[in-house]
Amino acid sequence: MAYYGGQQPGYQAQGVPQQPGVPDQNFLWGVFQRIDKDRSGSISGNELQQALSNGTWNPFNPETVRLMIGMFDRDNSGTINFQEFSSLWKYVTDWQNCFRGYDRDNSGSIDKNELKQALTSFGYRLSDRFYEILIRKFDRQGRATVAFDDFIQCCVVLQTLTSAFRFYDTDQDGQITIGYEQFLTLVFNLKS
């Protein structure tokens, strides 16, 4: 039995709220135009970062924005056009609803236990020690909690690493044996 999952919001994972349909395209176009400050017809990382809020009145973590642009920039322009933005909007909305479901005290951040509940519902089976590592890695505020944008980054990184691991875990038992150069190849070929 594998010790990892990898379902993300929008899938039928236990505990993940299901999302309403995609918003009206006219509404999204208005949002897109407000974010596209330079009227270039696409949204840059800086424009996206300024438009997104992590629930603590701070802009999104630049690394999370970079990961999201990389995930949705289908034409490799370094920016996102309206069609790519529509997909990104749904993705962020799904993550936001998921995050709110685990932020029981509505503090705008989740603690180790709430993070464990979220990731367990996605199918991950990780040790308490590893959750402490995740909190240390993704806690930019020094409060032993993870803000919304850092939660997205944590989940994206975990999913990316899990997908790379699964390539080598052919029998899905949660164990792999690879050589040093294979490991380096695995790490350097990750798209994140």
Disulfide bonds with the S-S distance in Angstrom:
none
